[in-house]
């Protein structure tokens, strides 16, 4: 039997990742009710950071071998420039690995430069891994088809050297493009949605949808203030925030949240939790903070949105807790559609706020009479090549979907971004939804 010491380092990293993942499951199942919030919060974040880093270690070894070890036998290996290159690759990998720990130590009113650099390296790391894998697969396919799988010659050596060079160049270009794209203000996307049984007196009601702002290591007060200014310029009747507002505790990041107090939609501003609110383990404090800014959390509950023209004309606006609360066994929280829609009958239009598209799917299976569901969570994939994974994992990916004859689902691509200050193949968005009565 092979001992743990004899295993290659990639296998050791895989075993370590498995151990950390098992400890996460154990914590969620058996320790959730025994630990206080603060301890559980730190344990969860530390476990997630360690799990991500153990998984990344396998990729980092591949990056090092592809971009450094490959060239150690070349004539340039002893040069000063190659030494600088080794240092640059090492620093790049170290910054990428450190990004997950910034949530624990580097969250403030405005992002720290170190956090921005670390998460930028993480984004570039993901792109680089993709291209190294893809180009490596193409190389292997070429060798197989050419019948040269076992031969080593000058041509093969040149192609081996070309692969990491091309991967690095593509990564640099896409990283710059992604940074520039994410640095732009969110685009305002105006969408008209017919809502079955919406009173004619409420025709053209304007709802502004925000999602996935992710206040934390790389998004701070300045960006939130910009979003609030853009929302106010649209003059919405209602503003809704469908989760993942923050990645940090309310007390720590409170100064960055202050611009939300300027939202003044006449029919109210409403909020439902996303999965990241539960990762903070500070939901109750977030609810209290939002209420102080006149933002009403919909904690498996609903409100009647009454027409300013007639008190007899109204529709039901409901919100459910994010489904991650059930996974984390977060006390007093979890998606409860029956409770959320209590008093909402099919005689009136029903609009539901649910952070994850999978929750929207479950809600429609239980209550097909819901007329409109507003979600977020997917970020439109945020960066290439994660777009494909987000598309496959969610029943609704991004944009407007019609389900049946009288039901629509709209999924926001996110108003900012999570961690990595980049967007590739997606664009941050503030959604202006115009409700139309049939």
C-alpha positions, 0 to 999 in steps of 0.5 A: 500500500502506498503511504501518504508520504509517497503520494505525489504532491497533487494527490496530497493536495486532493486529499487535503481538499477532501479533508477540509470539505469533510470538516465543512460538512461536519460543521454544517451538520453537527456543530451548527447549533452548538457554536455561537454566531461569531465562532461559526462565522470565522470557522466557515470562512476559514474552511472555505478559504482553506478548501479553495486554496487546497484545490488551487494548489493543484492548479498552481503546481501545473502553472509553475511547471508550465511557465517555469520548470519547462524553461529550466533546461533552456539557455535562458534559465541562468539569466537574470530575466528568468530569475525575475520571471520566476519571482513574478510567477511566484508572486502571482500565485501567492496573490491569487491564493491570498485573495480568499483570506482578504474577507477575513482581514481586509474589508473596509469602507473602500477596497485595499489595493492589496485586495484588488491586486489579489482578486485580479490575480485570482481572475487571471489565474482562472483564465490562465488555467483554462488556456493551459488546459485547453492548449495542452489538450489541443497539443495532445490531440495533434500528437495523437492524430499525427501519430507522434505521441511517442516521439520527441523532437525539436518541433515538439520542444518548440510547441511545448515552449509555445503553449505557456507563452501563448497562454500567458499572452491570452491571459494578459489581454483578457485580464486587461479587457475584463478589468476595463469592462468591470470598471465601467458603470453598470449599464441600464437595461430597460425591460417591459414585462406584462404582468397578468392581473396587474391593475390597469391603474398600475400600468407602467409601474417602474421597478428597479432591480439590483442584485449581487453588489457584493460590498466587501474586499473589492467593492466599497462606498464609492461604487455603491454611491454611484449605483444609488445615483443611477437608481435615483436618476431613473425615478423608480416607483419601487426598488428591489435588491435581490440578495448578495448585497455584502460579503462582510459583517454589518458592523465592519462595513457599515460606512460603505452602506450609507449611500443606501439611505438615499434611496427614496422610491415612493412605494418602498425599497425591499430586500431579500437575502442571497447566499452570501448574506448567510456566509457572513452569519450576520443576517439579523444585524443586516436586517436592522441596518437596512431597516435604519435606511428605510429598506424593508427586508422580506423575510419569507413575507409579503407586502401589498403594493397599493396603487397611488391612484386607487387603494383598491388596486394592488399586487402582492410583492413577496420575498423568500430567504435564500436556499443556502440558509437551509444548507447552512442550517441557519437558525430561523431562516430558510426558503418558506414559500407558503409563509412568504405567500400567505395572503397572496391569492391568484386573484391579484398579481404576484411578484416574488423576489428569490435570489437564486434561479433554482429557487425560482424554479422550485417556487413555480413548481409549488405555486404556478400562479406566480406572475413574475419572479426577480432573481440574480445570483448567476452574474451572467457567469461574470468572467470567461470561462466560468460563464459555461458553468453558470449556464449549466448549473442554473435553470435560468441563466440571465435575462427574461424567460417566459414560463407558461402563459402568464409567468415570467422570470427575470435574472439579473447579471448582477449590479457589480461583481463578486471579488474578482474586479473583472467581467468577460462575456457579461456586463454589470446591470441596473435593470429598469423593469416596466410592469405592463397590465394586460 
